[in-house]
């Protein structure tokens, strides 16, 4: 207390000066309409600025939670859309879909913690592993298209083989033409890939969507692979040279969805029984 009194005594001139300045401003503002209005407008401007900065800071701090909520909502919608598509496929009216088959796909939200696009064979690391029910062979999609397939897992992480891989092929379908082929990355541009095995007799449409086909146990049918941006014919070839713009932006991956086909093991085991007869 004594030290505080000593400080006030030593600084009395400065304190008095500040008090007089404040008092002067008070009288000027209250007795002069021009300065009163200027003070009011200026103070409102800076108060609004401070509130704006404060709100932006709060919104930025909440972005992670907002992203998590949106990813979870997309997961739920993906599951619902897939179920509806499987329950009502393009089939004769007499065909009845098995309810277990229609609900075989399950989605799990995962965060991308590492991703490469510059190599001939690229991989992605996700923050989900065997503790979350993830296993090799599961498909991975983004909100805008196909991403890849789970290659290996640890308890809390998994490695995904990206579709930007020299050996990865996706059974795909041209929506307008209704023709099935294979989509494969050519190892050059991470935003482009080729669609193979499309006959020159097929009528092509620039801008046509290419989606995962029904002949696929990894992904639900109808997931976007890309869109046709170029078609070239070579006289010596029997197939179109088709270039696609990839649906997924691999340079901006944040959240993805791991797709579990609960009947995949049963399907693959059954299909393996016919392998000896194919040789």
ROPA-258390 format. One record per residue (C-alpha): residue number from 1; residue in three letters; z, y, x negated. Coordinates in steps of 0.25 Angstrom, whole numbers. Each point is the difference from the previous one (the first is absolute). Example, Ala and Ser with C-alpha at 12.3 -4.5 7.8 and 13.67 -1.06 7.14 Angstrom:
REM ROPA-258390
resi=1	resn=ALA	pz=31	py=-18	px=-49;
resi=2	resn=SER	pz=-2	py=14	px=-6;
***
This chain:
REM ROPA-258390
resi=1	resn=UNK	pz=0	py=0	px=0;
resi=2	resn=UNK	pz=4	py=9	px=-11;
resi=3	resn=UNK	pz=-14	py=-2	px=-7;
resi=4	resn=UNK	pz=-7	py=3	px=13;
resi=5	resn=UNK	pz=7	py=13	px=1;
resi=6	resn=UNK	pz=-3	py=3	px=-14;
resi=7	resn=UNK	pz=-15	py=-3	px=2;
resi=8	resn=UNK	pz=0	py=10	px=12;
resi=9	resn=UNK	pz=7	py=11	px=-8;
resi=10	resn=UNK	pz=-10	py=-2	px=-11;
resi=11	resn=UNK	pz=-12	py=0	px=9;
resi=12	resn=UNK	pz=4	py=10	px=10;
resi=13	resn=UNK	pz=-11	py=10	px=-3;
resi=14	resn=UNK	pz=-11	py=-10	px=2;
resi=15	resn=UNK	pz=7	py=-5	px=12;
resi=16	resn=UNK	pz=1	py=14	px=6;
resi=17	resn=UNK	pz=-15	py=2	px=-4;
resi=18	resn=UNK	pz=-4	py=-12	px=8;
resi=19	resn=UNK	pz=8	py=3	px=12;
resi=20	resn=UNK	pz=-5	py=15	px=0;
resi=21	resn=UNK	pz=-15	py=-6	px=-1;
resi=22	resn=UNK	pz=3	py=-9	px=12;
resi=23	resn=UNK	pz=6	py=11	px=8;
resi=24	resn=UNK	pz=-12	py=9	px=-3;
resi=25	resn=UNK	pz=-10	py=-10	px=4;
resi=26	resn=UNK	pz=8	py=-3	px=13;
resi=27	resn=UNK	pz=0	py=15	px=4;
resi=28	resn=UNK	pz=-15	py=2	px=-4;
resi=29	resn=UNK	pz=-4	py=-12	px=9;
resi=30	resn=UNK	pz=9	py=4	px=11;
resi=31	resn=UNK	pz=-4	py=14	px=0;
resi=32	resn=UNK	pz=-15	py=0	px=-3;
resi=33	resn=UNK	pz=-9	py=-7	px=10;
resi=34	resn=UNK	pz=-11	py=-2	px=-10;
resi=35	resn=UNK	pz=9	py=-7	px=-11;
resi=36	resn=UNK	pz=7	py=-8	px=11;
resi=37	resn=UNK	pz=-14	py=-6	px=5;
resi=38	resn=UNK	pz=-4	py=-2	px=-14;
resi=39	resn=UNK	pz=13	py=-8	px=-3;
resi=40	resn=UNK	pz=-1	py=-8	px=12;
resi=41	resn=UNK	pz=-14	py=-4	px=-2;
resi=42	resn=UNK	pz=2	py=-3	px=-15;
resi=43	resn=UNK	pz=13	py=-8	px=3;
resi=44	resn=UNK	pz=-7	py=-8	px=11;
resi=45	resn=UNK	pz=-12	py=-3	px=-10;
resi=46	resn=UNK	pz=9	py=-6	px=-11;
resi=47	resn=UNK	pz=9	py=-7	px=10;
resi=48	resn=UNK	pz=-12	py=-7	px=6;
resi=49	resn=UNK	pz=-5	py=-3	px=-14;
resi=50	resn=UNK	pz=13	py=-7	px=-4;
resi=51	resn=UNK	pz=0	py=-8	px=13;
resi=52	resn=UNK	pz=-14	py=-4	px=-2;
resi=53	resn=UNK	pz=3	py=-5	px=-14;
resi=54	resn=UNK	pz=13	py=-7	px=5;
resi=55	resn=UNK	pz=-8	py=-7	px=11;
resi=56	resn=UNK	pz=-11	py=-4	px=-10;
resi=57	resn=UNK	pz=11	py=-6	px=-9;
resi=58	resn=UNK	pz=6	py=-8	px=12;
resi=59	resn=UNK	pz=-14	py=-5	px=4;
resi=60	resn=UNK	pz=-3	py=-4	px=-14;
resi=61	resn=UNK	pz=13	py=-8	px=-1;
resi=62	resn=UNK	pz=-3	py=-7	px=13;
resi=63	resn=UNK	pz=-14	py=-4	px=-4;
resi=64	resn=UNK	pz=4	py=-14	px=-6;
resi=65	resn=UNK	pz=7	py=-3	px=13;
resi=66	resn=UNK	pz=-12	py=5	px=8;
resi=67	resn=UNK	pz=-9	py=-9	px=-8;
resi=68	resn=UNK	pz=9	py=-12	px=2;
resi=69	resn=UNK	pz=0	py=2	px=15;
resi=70	resn=UNK	pz=-15	py=2	px=1;
resi=71	resn=UNK	pz=-2	py=-13	px=-9;
resi=72	resn=UNK	pz=9	py=-7	px=9;
resi=73	resn=UNK	pz=-7	py=5	px=13;
resi=74	resn=UNK	pz=-14	py=-4	px=-6;
resi=75	resn=UNK	pz=5	py=-14	px=-3;
resi=76	resn=UNK	pz=5	py=-1	px=15;
resi=77	resn=UNK	pz=-14	py=5	px=5;
resi=78	resn=UNK	pz=-8	py=-9	px=-10;
resi=79	resn=UNK	pz=8	py=-12	px=6;
resi=80	resn=UNK	pz=-3	py=4	px=14;
resi=81	resn=UNK	pz=-15	py=3	px=-2;
resi=82	resn=UNK	pz=-2	py=-13	px=-7;
resi=83	resn=UNK	pz=7	py=-8	px=11;
resi=84	resn=UNK	pz=-8	py=7	px=11;
resi=85	resn=UNK	pz=-13	py=-3	px=-8;
resi=86	resn=UNK	pz=4	py=-14	px=-2;
resi=87	resn=UNK	pz=4	py=-2	px=15;
resi=88	resn=UNK	pz=-14	py=6	px=4;
resi=89	resn=UNK	pz=-10	py=-5	px=-10;
resi=90	resn=UNK	pz=-15	py=1	px=3;
resi=91	resn=UNK	pz=-2	py=-13	px=7;
resi=92	resn=UNK	pz=-4	py=-7	px=13;
resi=93	resn=UNK	pz=9	py=3	px=11;
resi=94	resn=UNK	pz=4	py=-14	px=1;
resi=95	resn=UNK	pz=6	py=0	px=-14;
resi=96	resn=UNK	pz=16	py=2	px=0;
resi=97	resn=UNK	pz=6	py=5	px=-12;
resi=98	resn=UNK	pz=13	py=-8	px=-5;
resi=99	resn=UNK	pz=11	py=9	px=0;
resi=100	resn=UNK	pz=6	py=-5	px=-13;
resi=101	resn=UNK	pz=-14	py=2	px=-7;
resi=102	resn=UNK	pz=-1	py=14	px=6;
resi=103	resn=UNK	pz=13	py=4	px=-6;
resi=104	resn=UNK	pz=-1	py=-7	px=-13;
resi=105	resn=UNK	pz=-1	py=13	px=-9;
resi=106	resn=UNK	pz=13	py=7	px=-4;
resi=107	resn=UNK	pz=0	py=13	px=-8;
resi=108	resn=UNK	pz=10	py=5	px=-10;
resi=109	resn=UNK	pz=0	py=15	px=-6;
resi=110	resn=UNK	pz=0	py=1	px=-15;
resi=111	resn=UNK	pz=0	py=11	px=-10;
resi=112	resn=UNK	pz=-10	py=1	px=-11;
resi=113	resn=UNK	pz=8	py=1	px=-13;
resi=114	resn=UNK	pz=-12	py=-2	px=-10;
resi=115	resn=UNK	pz=-15	py=0	px=2;
resi=116	resn=UNK	pz=-12	py=-1	px=-9;
resi=117	resn=UNK	pz=-15	py=4	px=3;
resi=118	resn=UNK	pz=-6	py=2	px=-14;
resi=119	resn=UNK	pz=-1	py=-15	px=-4;
resi=120	resn=UNK	pz=-10	py=-11	px=3;
resi=121	resn=UNK	pz=11	py=-8	px=7;
resi=122	resn=UNK	pz=11	py=9	px=6;
resi=123	resn=UNK	pz=14	py=-3	px=6;
resi=124	resn=UNK	pz=10	py=7	px=8;
resi=125	resn=UNK	pz=15	py=-2	px=0;
resi=126	resn=UNK	pz=8	py=1	px=13;
resi=127	resn=UNK	pz=15	py=1	px=2;
resi=128	resn=UNK	pz=1	py=-13	px=9;
resi=129	resn=UNK	pz=2	py=-14	px=-5;
resi=130	resn=UNK	pz=5	py=-14	px=4;
resi=131	resn=UNK	pz=13	py=6	px=5;
resi=132	resn=UNK	pz=-8	py=7	px=11;
resi=133	resn=UNK	pz=-8	py=-12	px=4;
resi=134	resn=UNK	pz=-12	py=3	px=-9;
resi=135	resn=UNK	pz=-8	py=-11	px=-6;
resi=136	resn=UNK	pz=-13	py=-1	px=-8;
resi=137	resn=UNK	pz=-13	py=-1	px=8;
resi=138	resn=UNK	pz=4	py=11	px=10;
resi=139	resn=UNK	pz=-9	py=11	px=3;
resi=140	resn=UNK	pz=2	py=15	px=-2;
resi=141	resn=UNK	pz=-6	py=12	px=8;
resi=142	resn=UNK	pz=2	py=15	px=0;
resi=143	resn=UNK	pz=0	py=9	px=12;
resi=144	resn=UNK	pz=-15	py=1	px=-3;
resi=145	resn=UNK	pz=-5	py=-13	px=-4;
resi=146	resn=UNK	pz=1	py=-13	px=-9;
resi=147	resn=UNK	pz=8	py=1	px=-13;
resi=148	resn=UNK	pz=1	py=-14	px=-5;
resi=149	resn=UNK	pz=8	py=-13	px=-1;
resi=150	resn=UNK	pz=14	py=-4	px=-5;
resi=151	resn=UNK	pz=-2	py=-7	px=-14;
resi=152	resn=UNK	pz=14	py=-2	px=-4;
resi=153	resn=UNK	pz=15	py=3	px=4;
resi=154	resn=UNK	pz=13	py=2	px=-6;
resi=155	resn=UNK	pz=13	py=2	px=9;
resi=156	resn=UNK	pz=-2	py=14	px=2;
resi=157	resn=UNK	pz=-14	py=3	px=-4;
resi=158	resn=UNK	pz=-14	py=-5	px=1;
resi=159	resn=UNK	pz=-14	py=2	px=-7;
resi=160	resn=UNK	pz=-12	py=2	px=9;
resi=161	resn=UNK	pz=-14	py=-4	px=-5;
resi=162	resn=UNK	pz=-8	py=13	px=4;
resi=163	resn=UNK	pz=-14	py=-1	px=7;
resi=164	resn=UNK	pz=-3	py=8	px=-13;
resi=165	resn=UNK	pz=-1	py=-13	px=-7;
resi=166	resn=UNK	pz=-13	py=-7	px=-6;
resi=167	resn=UNK	pz=4	py=-13	px=7;
resi=168	resn=UNK	pz=4	py=5	px=13;
resi=169	resn=UNK	pz=-9	py=-2	px=12;
resi=170	resn=UNK	pz=3	py=3	px=15;
resi=171	resn=UNK	pz=-7	py=-7	px=12;
resi=172	resn=UNK	pz=-5	py=12	px=7;
resi=173	resn=UNK	pz=-8	py=4	px=12;
resi=174	resn=UNK	pz=-10	py=11	px=3;
resi=175	resn=UNK	pz=5	py=5	px=14;
resi=176	resn=UNK	pz=-14	py=5	px=5;
resi=177	resn=UNK	pz=-8	py=-11	px=-6;
resi=178	resn=UNK	pz=10	py=-10	px=3;
resi=179	resn=UNK	pz=-3	py=-7	px=-13;
resi=180	resn=UNK	pz=10	py=-7	px=-9;
resi=181	resn=UNK	pz=-1	py=1	px=-15;
resi=182	resn=UNK	pz=10	py=2	px=-12;
resi=183	resn=UNK	pz=5	py=14	px=-6;
resi=184	resn=UNK	pz=2	py=0	px=-15;
resi=185	resn=UNK	pz=4	py=11	px=-9;
resi=186	resn=UNK	pz=-11	py=3	px=-11;
resi=187	resn=UNK	pz=11	py=5	px=-10;
resi=188	resn=UNK	pz=-6	py=14	px=-1;
resi=189	resn=UNK	pz=5	py=10	px=10;
resi=190	resn=UNK	pz=14	py=-3	px=7;
resi=191	resn=UNK	pz=-5	py=7	px=12;
resi=192	resn=UNK	pz=-13	py=-9	px=2;
resi=193	resn=UNK	pz=-3	py=-15	px=1;
resi=194	resn=UNK	pz=-12	py=-9	px=4;
resi=195	resn=UNK	pz=-2	py=-9	px=12;
resi=196	resn=UNK	pz=-7	py=-12	px=-4;
resi=197	resn=UNK	pz=-9	py=-11	px=7;
resi=198	resn=UNK	pz=-6	py=10	px=10;
resi=199	resn=UNK	pz=-14	py=-5	px=3;
resi=200	resn=UNK	pz=-12	py=10	px=-1;
resi=201	resn=UNK	pz=-3	py=-4	px=15;
resi=202	resn=UNK	pz=13	py=6	px=4;
resi=203	resn=UNK	pz=-1	py=14	px=6;
resi=204	resn=UNK	pz=9	py=9	px=-7;
resi=205	resn=UNK	pz=7	py=13	px=5;
resi=206	resn=UNK	pz=5	py=11	px=-10;
resi=207	resn=UNK	pz=15	py=3	px=4;
resi=208	resn=UNK	pz=2	py=-14	px=6;
resi=209	resn=UNK	pz=14	py=-5	px=-1;
resi=210	resn=UNK	pz=3	py=-13	px=-8;
resi=211	resn=UNK	pz=13	py=-7	px=4;
resi=212	resn=UNK	pz=7	py=-13	px=-3;
resi=213	resn=UNK	pz=-7	py=-12	px=7;
resi=214	resn=UNK	pz=6	py=-11	px=9;
resi=215	resn=UNK	pz=-3	py=-10	px=-12;
resi=216	resn=UNK	pz=13	py=5	px=-7;
resi=217	resn=UNK	pz=14	py=-6	px=0;
resi=218	resn=UNK	pz=6	py=11	px=-9;
resi=219	resn=UNK	pz=-3	py=13	px=9;
resi=220	resn=UNK	pz=-2	py=2	px=15;
resi=221	resn=UNK	pz=-14	py=2	px=4;
resi=222	resn=UNK	pz=-5	py=15	px=2;
resi=223	resn=UNK	pz=8	py=6	px=-12;
resi=224	resn=UNK	pz=-9	py=11	px=-7;
resi=225	resn=UNK	pz=-6	py=-4	px=-13;
resi=226	resn=UNK	pz=-10	py=12	px=-1;
resi=227	resn=UNK	pz=-12	py=7	px=5;
resi=228	resn=UNK	pz=-15	py=-2	px=-3;
resi=229	resn=UNK	pz=-4	py=12	px=-9;
resi=230	resn=UNK	pz=-12	py=-6	px=-6;
resi=231	resn=UNK	pz=-11	py=-11	px=2;
resi=232	resn=UNK	pz=-10	py=-3	px=-10;
resi=233	resn=UNK	pz=-11	py=-11	px=0;
resi=234	resn=UNK	pz=-6	py=-6	px=-12;
resi=235	resn=UNK	pz=-13	py=-8	px=2;
resi=236	resn=UNK	pz=4	py=-12	px=-8;
resi=237	resn=UNK	pz=13	py=-1	px=7;
resi=238	resn=UNK	pz=3	py=-7	px=13;
resi=239	resn=UNK	pz=12	py=8	px=3;
resi=240	resn=UNK	pz=3	py=15	px=2;
resi=241	resn=UNK	pz=8	py=7	px=-11;
resi=242	resn=UNK	pz=11	py=6	px=9;
resi=243	resn=UNK	pz=10	py=11	px=-5;
resi=244	resn=UNK	pz=13	py=2	px=7;
resi=245	resn=UNK	pz=9	py=12	px=0;
resi=246	resn=UNK	pz=14	py=-7	px=-1;
resi=247	resn=UNK	pz=9	py=3	px=11;
resi=248	resn=UNK	pz=13	py=0	px=-8;
resi=249	resn=UNK	pz=2	py=12	px=-10;
resi=250	resn=UNK	pz=6	py=-8	px=-11;
resi=251	resn=UNK	pz=3	py=13	px=-8;
resi=252	resn=UNK	pz=10	py=4	px=11;
resi=253	resn=UNK	pz=7	py=-13	px=4;
resi=254	resn=UNK	pz=15	py=3	px=4;
resi=255	resn=UNK	pz=3	py=-10	px=11;
resi=256	resn=UNK	pz=-7	py=-13	px=4;
resi=257	resn=UNK	pz=2	py=-12	px=9;
resi=258	resn=UNK	pz=2	py=-14	px=-4;
resi=259	resn=UNK	pz=-7	py=-10	px=10;
resi=260	resn=UNK	pz=6	py=-13	px=3;
resi=261	resn=UNK	pz=-8	py=-10	px=7;
resi=262	resn=UNK	pz=10	py=-10	px=5;
resi=263	resn=UNK	pz=-11	py=-11	px=2;
resi=264	resn=UNK	pz=-7	py=2	px=-13;
resi=265	resn=UNK	pz=7	py=-12	px=-7;
resi=266	resn=UNK	pz=-3	py=-9	px=12;
resi=267	resn=UNK	pz=-15	py=5	px=1;
resi=268	resn=UNK	pz=-2	py=-2	px=-16;
resi=269	resn=UNK	pz=7	py=-14	px=0;
resi=270	resn=UNK	pz=-9	py=-5	px=12;
resi=271	resn=UNK	pz=-13	py=6	px=-6;
resi=272	resn=UNK	pz=3	py=-6	px=-14;
resi=273	resn=UNK	pz=-1	py=-14	px=7;
resi=274	resn=UNK	pz=-15	py=2	px=1;
resi=275	resn=UNK	pz=-2	py=5	px=-14;
resi=276	resn=UNK	pz=-4	py=-14	px=-6;
resi=277	resn=UNK	pz=-11	py=-2	px=11;
resi=278	resn=UNK	pz=-7	py=13	px=-4;
resi=279	resn=UNK	pz=-3	py=-5	px=-14;
***
